[in-house]
Amino acid sequence: MAYVQRKISFVGTPETNPETKPFWDGCAAEKLVLPRCEDTGKFIWYPRAISPWTFGPVKWVECSGKGKIYTFSIMQRADPPYCIAYVELDEGPRIMSNIVDCDFASVKIGQPVKVKFIQTEGGGPKLPFFAPA
């Protein structure tokens, strides 16, 4: 099943939560920026201003944007079809996103992927998606 770019809507605005501003600024610059716990060194998904492990401070760090598919599902009945997946980043956290720019029949668990930022409709922000590496 060939990939067809679909419209990506975005409800809300990144400005509604100042705690996640570094993440959205990174997306605008096409960089994957995530918080890392200063005490444990673990990267955190979803973006937030405190560590879920220690309730301590985080440092916002640019990630490589590389990872592998942890699991996925192809929505064949959607128009156009799309592939949703959990991607395990090289830095550790798993992100739910879409797999783009490939034939969905070739998608495999463990497949290397890299981040690709796609603009949302209506002037919304760019969001991180993943394509085969």
MODELLER restraints for C-alpha pairs under 7 A, 6 or more apart:
rsr = mdl.restraints
at = mdl.atoms
rsr.add(forms.Gaussian(group=physical.xy_distance, feature=features.Distance(at['CA:1:A'], at['CA:103:A']), mean=5.40, stdev=0.5))
rsr.add(forms.Gaussian(group=physical.xy_distance, feature=features.Distance(at['CA:1:A'], at['CA:104:A']), mean=5.29, stdev=0.5))
rsr.add(forms.Gaussian(group=physical.xy_distance, feature=features.Distance(at['CA:1:A'], at['CA:105:A']), mean=5.80, stdev=0.5))
rsr.add(forms.Gaussian(group=physical.xy_distance, feature=features.Distance(at['CA:2:A'], at['CA:102:A']), mean=6.70, stdev=0.5))
rsr.add(forms.Gaussian(group=physical.xy_distance, feature=features.Distance(at['CA:2:A'], at['CA:103:A']), mean=4.40, stdev=0.5))
rsr.add(forms.Gaussian(group=physical.xy_distance, feature=features.Distance(at['CA:2:A'], at['CA:104:A']), mean=6.28, stdev=0.5))
rsr.add(forms.Gaussian(group=physical.xy_distance, feature=features.Distance(at['CA:3:A'], at['CA:100:A']), mean=6.75, stdev=0.5))
rsr.add(forms.Gaussian(group=physical.xy_distance, feature=features.Distance(at['CA:3:A'], at['CA:101:A']), mean=5.90, stdev=0.5))
rsr.add(forms.Gaussian(group=physical.xy_distance, feature=features.Distance(at['CA:3:A'], at['CA:102:A']), mean=5.53, stdev=0.5))
rsr.add(forms.Gaussian(group=physical.xy_distance, feature=features.Distance(at['CA:3:A'], at['CA:103:A']), mean=5.48, stdev=0.5))
rsr.add(forms.Gaussian(group=physical.xy_distance, feature=features.Distance(at['CA:3:A'], at['CA:104:A']), mean=6.70, stdev=0.5))
rsr.add(forms.Gaussian(group=physical.xy_distance, feature=features.Distance(at['CA:4:A'], at['CA:80:A']), mean=6.52, stdev=0.5))
rsr.add(forms.Gaussian(group=physical.xy_distance, feature=features.Distance(at['CA:6:A'], at['CA:80:A']), mean=6.37, stdev=0.5))
rsr.add(forms.Gaussian(group=physical.xy_distance, feature=features.Distance(at['CA:7:A'], at['CA:121:A']), mean=6.72, stdev=0.5))
rsr.add(forms.Gaussian(group=physical.xy_distance, feature=features.Distance(at['CA:8:A'], at['CA:120:A']), mean=5.00, stdev=0.5))
rsr.add(forms.Gaussian(group=physical.xy_distance, feature=features.Distance(at['CA:8:A'], at['CA:121:A']), mean=5.83, stdev=0.5))
rsr.add(forms.Gaussian(group=physical.xy_distance, feature=features.Distance(at['CA:9:A'], at['CA:120:A']), mean=5.55, stdev=0.5))
rsr.add(forms.Gaussian(group=physical.xy_distance, feature=features.Distance(at['CA:9:A'], at['CA:121:A']), mean=5.20, stdev=0.5))
rsr.add(forms.Gaussian(group=physical.xy_distance, feature=features.Distance(at['CA:10:A'], at['CA:120:A']), mean=6.20, stdev=0.5))
rsr.add(forms.Gaussian(group=physical.xy_distance, feature=features.Distance(at['CA:10:A'], at['CA:121:A']), mean=6.85, stdev=0.5))
rsr.add(forms.Gaussian(group=physical.xy_distance, feature=features.Distance(at['CA:10:A'], at['CA:124:A']), mean=6.02, stdev=0.5))
rsr.add(forms.Gaussian(group=physical.xy_distance, feature=features.Distance(at['CA:14:A'], at['CA:24:A']), mean=6.40, stdev=0.5))
rsr.add(forms.Gaussian(group=physical.xy_distance, feature=features.Distance(at['CA:19:A'], at['CA:48:A']), mean=6.04, stdev=0.5))
rsr.add(forms.Gaussian(group=physical.xy_distance, feature=features.Distance(at['CA:19:A'], at['CA:49:A']), mean=5.35, stdev=0.5))
rsr.add(forms.Gaussian(group=physical.xy_distance, feature=features.Distance(at['CA:20:A'], at['CA:47:A']), mean=5.92, stdev=0.5))
rsr.add(forms.Gaussian(group=physical.xy_distance, feature=features.Distance(at['CA:20:A'], at['CA:48:A']), mean=5.91, stdev=0.5))
rsr.add(forms.Gaussian(group=physical.xy_distance, feature=features.Distance(at['CA:22:A'], at['CA:33:A']), mean=6.84, stdev=0.5))
rsr.add(forms.Gaussian(group=physical.xy_distance, feature=features.Distance(at['CA:22:A'], at['CA:60:A']), mean=6.89, stdev=0.5))
rsr.add(forms.Gaussian(group=physical.xy_distance, feature=features.Distance(at['CA:23:A'], at['CA:33:A']), mean=5.24, stdev=0.5))
rsr.add(forms.Gaussian(group=physical.xy_distance, feature=features.Distance(at['CA:23:A'], at['CA:34:A']), mean=6.19, stdev=0.5))
rsr.add(forms.Gaussian(group=physical.xy_distance, feature=features.Distance(at['CA:23:A'], at['CA:47:A']), mean=6.77, stdev=0.5))
rsr.add(forms.Gaussian(group=physical.xy_distance, feature=features.Distance(at['CA:26:A'], at['CA:32:A']), mean=5.81, stdev=0.5))
rsr.add(forms.Gaussian(group=physical.xy_distance, feature=features.Distance(at['CA:26:A'], at['CA:33:A']), mean=5.43, stdev=0.5))
rsr.add(forms.Gaussian(group=physical.xy_distance, feature=features.Distance(at['CA:27:A'], at['CA:126:A']), mean=5.74, stdev=0.5))
rsr.add(forms.Gaussian(group=physical.xy_distance, feature=features.Distance(at['CA:27:A'], at['CA:127:A']), mean=6.28, stdev=0.5))
rsr.add(forms.Gaussian(group=physical.xy_distance, feature=features.Distance(at['CA:28:A'], at['CA:125:A']), mean=6.73, stdev=0.5))
rsr.add(forms.Gaussian(group=physical.xy_distance, feature=features.Distance(at['CA:28:A'], at['CA:126:A']), mean=5.95, stdev=0.5))
rsr.add(forms.Gaussian(group=physical.xy_distance, feature=features.Distance(at['CA:30:A'], at['CA:117:A']), mean=5.92, stdev=0.5))
rsr.add(forms.Gaussian(group=physical.xy_distance, feature=features.Distance(at['CA:31:A'], at['CA:62:A']), mean=6.61, stdev=0.5))
rsr.add(forms.Gaussian(group=physical.xy_distance, feature=features.Distance(at['CA:32:A'], at['CA:62:A']), mean=5.67, stdev=0.5))
rsr.add(forms.Gaussian(group=physical.xy_distance, feature=features.Distance(at['CA:32:A'], at['CA:63:A']), mean=5.52, stdev=0.5))
rsr.add(forms.Gaussian(group=physical.xy_distance, feature=features.Distance(at['CA:32:A'], at['CA:65:A']), mean=6.03, stdev=0.5))
rsr.add(forms.Gaussian(group=physical.xy_distance, feature=features.Distance(at['CA:33:A'], at['CA:60:A']), mean=6.31, stdev=0.5))
rsr.add(forms.Gaussian(group=physical.xy_distance, feature=features.Distance(at['CA:33:A'], at['CA:61:A']), mean=5.37, stdev=0.5))
rsr.add(forms.Gaussian(group=physical.xy_distance, feature=features.Distance(at['CA:33:A'], at['CA:62:A']), mean=4.24, stdev=0.5))
rsr.add(forms.Gaussian(group=physical.xy_distance, feature=features.Distance(at['CA:33:A'], at['CA:63:A']), mean=5.84, stdev=0.5))
rsr.add(forms.Gaussian(group=physical.xy_distance, feature=features.Distance(at['CA:34:A'], at['CA:43:A']), mean=6.73, stdev=0.5))
rsr.add(forms.Gaussian(group=physical.xy_distance, feature=features.Distance(at['CA:34:A'], at['CA:44:A']), mean=6.55, stdev=0.5))
rsr.add(forms.Gaussian(group=physical.xy_distance, feature=features.Distance(at['CA:34:A'], at['CA:47:A']), mean=6.19, stdev=0.5))
rsr.add(forms.Gaussian(group=physical.xy_distance, feature=features.Distance(at['CA:34:A'], at['CA:60:A']), mean=5.47, stdev=0.5))
rsr.add(forms.Gaussian(group=physical.xy_distance, feature=features.Distance(at['CA:34:A'], at['CA:61:A']), mean=5.57, stdev=0.5))
rsr.add(forms.Gaussian(group=physical.xy_distance, feature=features.Distance(at['CA:34:A'], at['CA:62:A']), mean=6.43, stdev=0.5))
rsr.add(forms.Gaussian(group=physical.xy_distance, feature=features.Distance(at['CA:34:A'], at['CA:63:A']), mean=6.85, stdev=0.5))
rsr.add(forms.Gaussian(group=physical.xy_distance, feature=features.Distance(at['CA:35:A'], at['CA:43:A']), mean=5.88, stdev=0.5))
rsr.add(forms.Gaussian(group=physical.xy_distance, feature=features.Distance(at['CA:35:A'], at['CA:44:A']), mean=5.54, stdev=0.5))
rsr.add(forms.Gaussian(group=physical.xy_distance, feature=features.Distance(at['CA:35:A'], at['CA:47:A']), mean=6.22, stdev=0.5))
rsr.add(forms.Gaussian(group=physical.xy_distance, feature=features.Distance(at['CA:35:A'], at['CA:48:A']), mean=6.93, stdev=0.5))
rsr.add(forms.Gaussian(group=physical.xy_distance, feature=features.Distance(at['CA:35:A'], at['CA:58:A']), mean=5.64, stdev=0.5))
rsr.add(forms.Gaussian(group=physical.xy_distance, feature=features.Distance(at['CA:35:A'], at['CA:59:A']), mean=5.41, stdev=0.5))
rsr.add(forms.Gaussian(group=physical.xy_distance, feature=features.Distance(at['CA:35:A'], at['CA:60:A']), mean=4.31, stdev=0.5))
rsr.add(forms.Gaussian(group=physical.xy_distance, feature=features.Distance(at['CA:35:A'], at['CA:61:A']), mean=6.12, stdev=0.5))
rsr.add(forms.Gaussian(group=physical.xy_distance, feature=features.Distance(at['CA:36:A'], at['CA:42:A']), mean=5.42, stdev=0.5))
rsr.add(forms.Gaussian(group=physical.xy_distance, feature=features.Distance(at['CA:36:A'], at['CA:43:A']), mean=4.18, stdev=0.5))
rsr.add(forms.Gaussian(group=physical.xy_distance, feature=features.Distance(at['CA:36:A'], at['CA:44:A']), mean=5.82, stdev=0.5))
rsr.add(forms.Gaussian(group=physical.xy_distance, feature=features.Distance(at['CA:36:A'], at['CA:58:A']), mean=5.22, stdev=0.5))
rsr.add(forms.Gaussian(group=physical.xy_distance, feature=features.Distance(at['CA:36:A'], at['CA:59:A']), mean=5.24, stdev=0.5))
rsr.add(forms.Gaussian(group=physical.xy_distance, feature=features.Distance(at['CA:36:A'], at['CA:60:A']), mean=6.17, stdev=0.5))
rsr.add(forms.Gaussian(group=physical.xy_distance, feature=features.Distance(at['CA:36:A'], at['CA:61:A']), mean=6.78, stdev=0.5))
rsr.add(forms.Gaussian(group=physical.xy_distance, feature=features.Distance(at['CA:37:A'], at['CA:43:A']), mean=6.37, stdev=0.5))
rsr.add(forms.Gaussian(group=physical.xy_distance, feature=features.Distance(at['CA:37:A'], at['CA:51:A']), mean=5.41, stdev=0.5))
rsr.add(forms.Gaussian(group=physical.xy_distance, feature=features.Distance(at['CA:37:A'], at['CA:57:A']), mean=6.41, stdev=0.5))
rsr.add(forms.Gaussian(group=physical.xy_distance, feature=features.Distance(at['CA:37:A'], at['CA:58:A']), mean=4.53, stdev=0.5))
rsr.add(forms.Gaussian(group=physical.xy_distance, feature=features.Distance(at['CA:37:A'], at['CA:59:A']), mean=6.54, stdev=0.5))
rsr.add(forms.Gaussian(group=physical.xy_distance, feature=features.Distance(at['CA:38:A'], at['CA:57:A']), mean=6.01, stdev=0.5))
rsr.add(forms.Gaussian(group=physical.xy_distance, feature=features.Distance(at['CA:38:A'], at['CA:58:A']), mean=5.24, stdev=0.5))
rsr.add(forms.Gaussian(group=physical.xy_distance, feature=features.Distance(at['CA:38:A'], at['CA:59:A']), mean=6.30, stdev=0.5))
rsr.add(forms.Gaussian(group=physical.xy_distance, feature=features.Distance(at['CA:43:A'], at['CA:91:A']), mean=6.59, stdev=0.5))
rsr.add(forms.Gaussian(group=physical.xy_distance, feature=features.Distance(at['CA:43:A'], at['CA:92:A']), mean=6.51, stdev=0.5))
rsr.add(forms.Gaussian(group=physical.xy_distance, feature=features.Distance(at['CA:43:A'], at['CA:93:A']), mean=6.27, stdev=0.5))
rsr.add(forms.Gaussian(group=physical.xy_distance, feature=features.Distance(at['CA:44:A'], at['CA:93:A']), mean=6.22, stdev=0.5))
rsr.add(forms.Gaussian(group=physical.xy_distance, feature=features.Distance(at['CA:45:A'], at['CA:93:A']), mean=5.95, stdev=0.5))
rsr.add(forms.Gaussian(group=physical.xy_distance, feature=features.Distance(at['CA:45:A'], at['CA:95:A']), mean=6.78, stdev=0.5))
rsr.add(forms.Gaussian(group=physical.xy_distance, feature=features.Distance(at['CA:49:A'], at['CA:58:A']), mean=6.35, stdev=0.5))
rsr.add(forms.Gaussian(group=physical.xy_distance, feature=features.Distance(at['CA:50:A'], at['CA:56:A']), mean=5.58, stdev=0.5))
rsr.add(forms.Gaussian(group=physical.xy_distance, feature=features.Distance(at['CA:50:A'], at['CA:57:A']), mean=5.25, stdev=0.5))
rsr.add(forms.Gaussian(group=physical.xy_distance, feature=features.Distance(at['CA:50:A'], at['CA:58:A']), mean=5.79, stdev=0.5))
rsr.add(forms.Gaussian(group=physical.xy_distance, feature=features.Distance(at['CA:51:A'], at['CA:57:A']), mean=6.20, stdev=0.5))
rsr.add(forms.Gaussian(group=physical.xy_distance, feature=features.Distance(at['CA:51:A'], at['CA:58:A']), mean=6.13, stdev=0.5))
rsr.add(forms.Gaussian(group=physical.xy_distance, feature=features.Distance(at['CA:65:A'], at['CA:89:A']), mean=6.98, stdev=0.5))
rsr.add(forms.Gaussian(group=physical.xy_distance, feature=features.Distance(at['CA:65:A'], at['CA:114:A']), mean=5.45, stdev=0.5))
rsr.add(forms.Gaussian(group=physical.xy_distance, feature=features.Distance(at['CA:65:A'], at['CA:115:A']), mean=4.90, stdev=0.5))
rsr.add(forms.Gaussian(group=physical.xy_distance, feature=features.Distance(at['CA:66:A'], at['CA:89:A']), mean=5.87, stdev=0.5))
rsr.add(forms.Gaussian(group=physical.xy_distance, feature=features.Distance(at['CA:66:A'], at['CA:90:A']), mean=5.89, stdev=0.5))
rsr.add(forms.Gaussian(group=physical.xy_distance, feature=features.Distance(at['CA:66:A'], at['CA:113:A']), mean=5.86, stdev=0.5))
rsr.add(forms.Gaussian(group=physical.xy_distance, feature=features.Distance(at['CA:66:A'], at['CA:114:A']), mean=4.41, stdev=0.5))
rsr.add(forms.Gaussian(group=physical.xy_distance, feature=features.Distance(at['CA:66:A'], at['CA:115:A']), mean=6.40, stdev=0.5))
rsr.add(forms.Gaussian(group=physical.xy_distance, feature=features.Distance(at['CA:67:A'], at['CA:87:A']), mean=6.31, stdev=0.5))
rsr.add(forms.Gaussian(group=physical.xy_distance, feature=features.Distance(at['CA:67:A'], at['CA:88:A']), mean=5.38, stdev=0.5))
rsr.add(forms.Gaussian(group=physical.xy_distance, feature=features.Distance(at['CA:67:A'], at['CA:89:A']), mean=4.02, stdev=0.5))
rsr.add(forms.Gaussian(group=physical.xy_distance, feature=features.Distance(at['CA:67:A'], at['CA:90:A']), mean=4.87, stdev=0.5))
rsr.add(forms.Gaussian(group=physical.xy_distance, feature=features.Distance(at['CA:67:A'], at['CA:112:A']), mean=5.77, stdev=0.5))
rsr.add(forms.Gaussian(group=physical.xy_distance, feature=features.Distance(at['CA:67:A'], at['CA:113:A']), mean=5.39, stdev=0.5))
rsr.add(forms.Gaussian(group=physical.xy_distance, feature=features.Distance(at['CA:67:A'], at['CA:114:A']), mean=6.28, stdev=0.5))
rsr.add(forms.Gaussian(group=physical.xy_distance, feature=features.Distance(at['CA:68:A'], at['CA:87:A']), mean=5.58, stdev=0.5))
rsr.add(forms.Gaussian(group=physical.xy_distance, feature=features.Distance(at['CA:68:A'], at['CA:88:A']), mean=5.42, stdev=0.5))
rsr.add(forms.Gaussian(group=physical.xy_distance, feature=features.Distance(at['CA:68:A'], at['CA:89:A']), mean=6.55, stdev=0.5))
rsr.add(forms.Gaussian(group=physical.xy_distance, feature=features.Distance(at['CA:68:A'], at['CA:110:A']), mean=5.22, stdev=0.5))
rsr.add(forms.Gaussian(group=physical.xy_distance, feature=features.Distance(at['CA:68:A'], at['CA:111:A']), mean=5.21, stdev=0.5))
rsr.add(forms.Gaussian(group=physical.xy_distance, feature=features.Distance(at['CA:68:A'], at['CA:112:A']), mean=4.31, stdev=0.5))
rsr.add(forms.Gaussian(group=physical.xy_distance, feature=features.Distance(at['CA:68:A'], at['CA:113:A']), mean=5.40, stdev=0.5))
rsr.add(forms.Gaussian(group=physical.xy_distance, feature=features.Distance(at['CA:69:A'], at['CA:85:A']), mean=6.78, stdev=0.5))
rsr.add(forms.Gaussian(group=physical.xy_distance, feature=features.Distance(at['CA:69:A'], at['CA:86:A']), mean=6.18, stdev=0.5))
rsr.add(forms.Gaussian(group=physical.xy_distance, feature=features.Distance(at['CA:69:A'], at['CA:87:A']), mean=4.59, stdev=0.5))
rsr.add(forms.Gaussian(group=physical.xy_distance, feature=features.Distance(at['CA:69:A'], at['CA:88:A']), mean=6.22, stdev=0.5))
rsr.add(forms.Gaussian(group=physical.xy_distance, feature=features.Distance(at['CA:69:A'], at['CA:109:A']), mean=5.14, stdev=0.5))
rsr.add(forms.Gaussian(group=physical.xy_distance, feature=features.Distance(at['CA:69:A'], at['CA:110:A']), mean=4.95, stdev=0.5))
rsr.add(forms.Gaussian(group=physical.xy_distance, feature=features.Distance(at['CA:69:A'], at['CA:111:A']), mean=5.41, stdev=0.5))
rsr.add(forms.Gaussian(group=physical.xy_distance, feature=features.Distance(at['CA:69:A'], at['CA:112:A']), mean=6.66, stdev=0.5))
rsr.add(forms.Gaussian(group=physical.xy_distance, feature=features.Distance(at['CA:70:A'], at['CA:86:A']), mean=5.41, stdev=0.5))
rsr.add(forms.Gaussian(group=physical.xy_distance, feature=features.Distance(at['CA:70:A'], at['CA:87:A']), mean=5.37, stdev=0.5))
rsr.add(forms.Gaussian(group=physical.xy_distance, feature=features.Distance(at['CA:70:A'], at['CA:88:A']), mean=5.79, stdev=0.5))
rsr.add(forms.Gaussian(group=physical.xy_distance, feature=features.Distance(at['CA:70:A'], at['CA:109:A']), mean=5.68, stdev=0.5))
rsr.add(forms.Gaussian(group=physical.xy_distance, feature=features.Distance(at['CA:70:A'], at['CA:110:A']), mean=6.05, stdev=0.5))
rsr.add(forms.Gaussian(group=physical.xy_distance, feature=features.Distance(at['CA:71:A'], at['CA:85:A']), mean=5.61, stdev=0.5))
rsr.add(forms.Gaussian(group=physical.xy_distance, feature=features.Distance(at['CA:71:A'], at['CA:86:A']), mean=5.43, stdev=0.5))
rsr.add(forms.Gaussian(group=physical.xy_distance, feature=features.Distance(at['CA:71:A'], at['CA:109:A']), mean=5.68, stdev=0.5))
rsr.add(forms.Gaussian(group=physical.xy_distance, feature=features.Distance(at['CA:72:A'], at['CA:83:A']), mean=6.86, stdev=0.5))
rsr.add(forms.Gaussian(group=physical.xy_distance, feature=features.Distance(at['CA:72:A'], at['CA:84:A']), mean=5.64, stdev=0.5))
rsr.add(forms.Gaussian(group=physical.xy_distance, feature=features.Distance(at['CA:72:A'], at['CA:85:A']), mean=3.97, stdev=0.5))
rsr.add(forms.Gaussian(group=physical.xy_distance, feature=features.Distance(at['CA:72:A'], at['CA:86:A']), mean=6.30, stdev=0.5))
rsr.add(forms.Gaussian(group=physical.xy_distance, feature=features.Distance(at['CA:73:A'], at['CA:83:A']), mean=5.74, stdev=0.5))
rsr.add(forms.Gaussian(group=physical.xy_distance, feature=features.Distance(at['CA:73:A'], at['CA:84:A']), mean=5.51, stdev=0.5))
rsr.add(forms.Gaussian(group=physical.xy_distance, feature=features.Distance(at['CA:73:A'], at['CA:85:A']), mean=6.33, stdev=0.5))
rsr.add(forms.Gaussian(group=physical.xy_distance, feature=features.Distance(at['CA:74:A'], at['CA:82:A']), mean=5.86, stdev=0.5))
rsr.add(forms.Gaussian(group=physical.xy_distance, feature=features.Distance(at['CA:74:A'], at['CA:83:A']), mean=4.30, stdev=0.5))
rsr.add(forms.Gaussian(group=physical.xy_distance, feature=features.Distance(at['CA:74:A'], at['CA:84:A']), mean=6.38, stdev=0.5))
rsr.add(forms.Gaussian(group=physical.xy_distance, feature=features.Distance(at['CA:75:A'], at['CA:81:A']), mean=5.37, stdev=0.5))
rsr.add(forms.Gaussian(group=physical.xy_distance, feature=features.Distance(at['CA:75:A'], at['CA:82:A']), mean=5.30, stdev=0.5))
rsr.add(forms.Gaussian(group=physical.xy_distance, feature=features.Distance(at['CA:75:A'], at['CA:83:A']), mean=5.98, stdev=0.5))
rsr.add(forms.Gaussian(group=physical.xy_distance, feature=features.Distance(at['CA:76:A'], at['CA:82:A']), mean=6.88, stdev=0.5))
rsr.add(forms.Gaussian(group=physical.xy_distance, feature=features.Distance(at['CA:83:A'], at['CA:98:A']), mean=5.57, stdev=0.5))
rsr.add(forms.Gaussian(group=physical.xy_distance, feature=features.Distance(at['CA:83:A'], at['CA:99:A']), mean=5.43, stdev=0.5))
rsr.add(forms.Gaussian(group=physical.xy_distance, feature=features.Distance(at['CA:83:A'], at['CA:104:A']), mean=6.99, stdev=0.5))
rsr.add(forms.Gaussian(group=physical.xy_distance, feature=features.Distance(at['CA:84:A'], at['CA:97:A']), mean=5.81, stdev=0.5))
rsr.add(forms.Gaussian(group=physical.xy_distance, feature=features.Distance(at['CA:84:A'], at['CA:98:A']), mean=4.36, stdev=0.5))
rsr.add(forms.Gaussian(group=physical.xy_distance, feature=features.Distance(at['CA:84:A'], at['CA:99:A']), mean=6.18, stdev=0.5))
rsr.add(forms.Gaussian(group=physical.xy_distance, feature=features.Distance(at['CA:85:A'], at['CA:96:A']), mean=5.61, stdev=0.5))
rsr.add(forms.Gaussian(group=physical.xy_distance, feature=features.Distance(at['CA:85:A'], at['CA:97:A']), mean=5.52, stdev=0.5))
rsr.add(forms.Gaussian(group=physical.xy_distance, feature=features.Distance(at['CA:85:A'], at['CA:98:A']), mean=5.71, stdev=0.5))
rsr.add(forms.Gaussian(group=physical.xy_distance, feature=features.Distance(at['CA:85:A'], at['CA:99:A']), mean=6.67, stdev=0.5))
rsr.add(forms.Gaussian(group=physical.xy_distance, feature=features.Distance(at['CA:86:A'], at['CA:94:A']), mean=5.95, stdev=0.5))
rsr.add(forms.Gaussian(group=physical.xy_distance, feature=features.Distance(at['CA:86:A'], at['CA:95:A']), mean=5.32, stdev=0.5))
rsr.add(forms.Gaussian(group=physical.xy_distance, feature=features.Distance(at['CA:86:A'], at['CA:96:A']), mean=4.35, stdev=0.5))
rsr.add(forms.Gaussian(group=physical.xy_distance, feature=features.Distance(at['CA:86:A'], at['CA:97:A']), mean=6.28, stdev=0.5))
rsr.add(forms.Gaussian(group=physical.xy_distance, feature=features.Distance(at['CA:87:A'], at['CA:94:A']), mean=5.29, stdev=0.5))
rsr.add(forms.Gaussian(group=physical.xy_distance, feature=features.Distance(at['CA:87:A'], at['CA:95:A']), mean=5.20, stdev=0.5))
rsr.add(forms.Gaussian(group=physical.xy_distance, feature=features.Distance(at['CA:87:A'], at['CA:96:A']), mean=6.32, stdev=0.5))
rsr.add(forms.Gaussian(group=physical.xy_distance, feature=features.Distance(at['CA:88:A'], at['CA:94:A']), mean=4.20, stdev=0.5))
rsr.add(forms.Gaussian(group=physical.xy_distance, feature=features.Distance(at['CA:88:A'], at['CA:95:A']), mean=6.46, stdev=0.5))
rsr.add(forms.Gaussian(group=physical.xy_distance, feature=features.Distance(at['CA:97:A'], at['CA:129:A']), mean=5.63, stdev=0.5))
rsr.add(forms.Gaussian(group=physical.xy_distance, feature=features.Distance(at['CA:98:A'], at['CA:129:A']), mean=5.31, stdev=0.5))
rsr.add(forms.Gaussian(group=physical.xy_distance, feature=features.Distance(at['CA:98:A'], at['CA:130:A']), mean=6.22, stdev=0.5))
rsr.add(forms.Gaussian(group=physical.xy_distance, feature=features.Distance(at['CA:99:A'], at['CA:129:A']), mean=6.26, stdev=0.5))
rsr.add(forms.Gaussian(group=physical.xy_distance, feature=features.Distance(at['CA:99:A'], at['CA:130:A']), mean=4.93, stdev=0.5))
rsr.add(forms.Gaussian(group=physical.xy_distance, feature=features.Distance(at['CA:99:A'], at['CA:131:A']), mean=5.52, stdev=0.5))
rsr.add(forms.Gaussian(group=physical.xy_distance, feature=features.Distance(at['CA:100:A'], at['CA:129:A']), mean=6.89, stdev=0.5))
rsr.add(forms.Gaussian(group=physical.xy_distance, feature=features.Distance(at['CA:100:A'], at['CA:130:A']), mean=6.00, stdev=0.5))
rsr.add(forms.Gaussian(group=physical.xy_distance, feature=features.Distance(at['CA:100:A'], at['CA:131:A']), mean=5.03, stdev=0.5))
rsr.add(forms.Gaussian(group=physical.xy_distance, feature=features.Distance(at['CA:101:A'], at['CA:131:A']), mean=5.76, stdev=0.5))
rsr.add(forms.Gaussian(group=physical.xy_distance, feature=features.Distance(at['CA:112:A'], at['CA:132:A']), mean=6.07, stdev=0.5))
rsr.add(forms.Gaussian(group=physical.xy_distance, feature=features.Distance(at['CA:112:A'], at['CA:133:A']), mean=5.49, stdev=0.5))
rsr.add(forms.Gaussian(group=physical.xy_distance, feature=features.Distance(at['CA:113:A'], at['CA:130:A']), mean=5.94, stdev=0.5))
rsr.add(forms.Gaussian(group=physical.xy_distance, feature=features.Distance(at['CA:113:A'], at['CA:131:A']), mean=5.32, stdev=0.5))
rsr.add(forms.Gaussian(group=physical.xy_distance, feature=features.Distance(at['CA:113:A'], at['CA:132:A']), mean=4.28, stdev=0.5))
rsr.add(forms.Gaussian(group=physical.xy_distance, feature=features.Distance(at['CA:113:A'], at['CA:133:A']), mean=4.43, stdev=0.5))
rsr.add(forms.Gaussian(group=physical.xy_distance, feature=features.Distance(at['CA:114:A'], at['CA:130:A']), mean=5.37, stdev=0.5))
rsr.add(forms.Gaussian(group=physical.xy_distance, feature=features.Distance(at['CA:114:A'], at['CA:131:A']), mean=5.56, stdev=0.5))
rsr.add(forms.Gaussian(group=physical.xy_distance, feature=features.Distance(at['CA:114:A'], at['CA:132:A']), mean=6.29, stdev=0.5))
rsr.add(forms.Gaussian(group=physical.xy_distance, feature=features.Distance(at['CA:114:A'], at['CA:133:A']), mean=5.32, stdev=0.5))
rsr.add(forms.Gaussian(group=physical.xy_distance, feature=features.Distance(at['CA:115:A'], at['CA:128:A']), mean=6.10, stdev=0.5))
rsr.add(forms.Gaussian(group=physical.xy_distance, feature=features.Distance(at['CA:115:A'], at['CA:129:A']), mean=5.65, stdev=0.5))
rsr.add(forms.Gaussian(group=physical.xy_distance, feature=features.Distance(at['CA:115:A'], at['CA:130:A']), mean=4.45, stdev=0.5))
rsr.add(forms.Gaussian(group=physical.xy_distance, feature=features.Distance(at['CA:115:A'], at['CA:131:A']), mean=6.44, stdev=0.5))
rsr.add(forms.Gaussian(group=physical.xy_distance, feature=features.Distance(at['CA:116:A'], at['CA:128:A']), mean=5.78, stdev=0.5))
rsr.add(forms.Gaussian(group=physical.xy_distance, feature=features.Distance(at['CA:116:A'], at['CA:129:A']), mean=5.16, stdev=0.5))
rsr.add(forms.Gaussian(group=physical.xy_distance, feature=features.Distance(at['CA:116:A'], at['CA:130:A']), mean=5.39, stdev=0.5))
rsr.add(forms.Gaussian(group=physical.xy_distance, feature=features.Distance(at['CA:116:A'], at['CA:131:A']), mean=6.55, stdev=0.5))
rsr.add(forms.Gaussian(group=physical.xy_distance, feature=features.Distance(at['CA:117:A'], at['CA:126:A']), mean=5.73, stdev=0.5))
rsr.add(forms.Gaussian(group=physical.xy_distance, feature=features.Distance(at['CA:117:A'], at['CA:127:A']), mean=5.33, stdev=0.5))
rsr.add(forms.Gaussian(group=physical.xy_distance, feature=features.Distance(at['CA:117:A'], at['CA:128:A']), mean=4.63, stdev=0.5))
rsr.add(forms.Gaussian(group=physical.xy_distance, feature=features.Distance(at['CA:117:A'], at['CA:129:A']), mean=5.86, stdev=0.5))
rsr.add(forms.Gaussian(group=physical.xy_distance, feature=features.Distance(at['CA:118:A'], at['CA:126:A']), mean=5.14, stdev=0.5))
rsr.add(forms.Gaussian(group=physical.xy_distance, feature=features.Distance(at['CA:118:A'], at['CA:127:A']), mean=5.51, stdev=0.5))
rsr.add(forms.Gaussian(group=physical.xy_distance, feature=features.Distance(at['CA:118:A'], at['CA:128:A']), mean=6.65, stdev=0.5))
rsr.add(forms.Gaussian(group=physical.xy_distance, feature=features.Distance(at['CA:118:A'], at['CA:129:A']), mean=6.92, stdev=0.5))
rsr.add(forms.Gaussian(group=physical.xy_distance, feature=features.Distance(at['CA:119:A'], at['CA:125:A']), mean=6.08, stdev=0.5))
rsr.add(forms.Gaussian(group=physical.xy_distance, feature=features.Distance(at['CA:119:A'], at['CA:126:A']), mean=4.17, stdev=0.5))
rsr.add(forms.Gaussian(group=physical.xy_distance, feature=features.Distance(at['CA:119:A'], at['CA:127:A']), mean=6.51, stdev=0.5))
rsr.add(forms.Gaussian(group=physical.xy_distance, feature=features.Distance(at['CA:120:A'], at['CA:126:A']), mean=5.82, stdev=0.5))
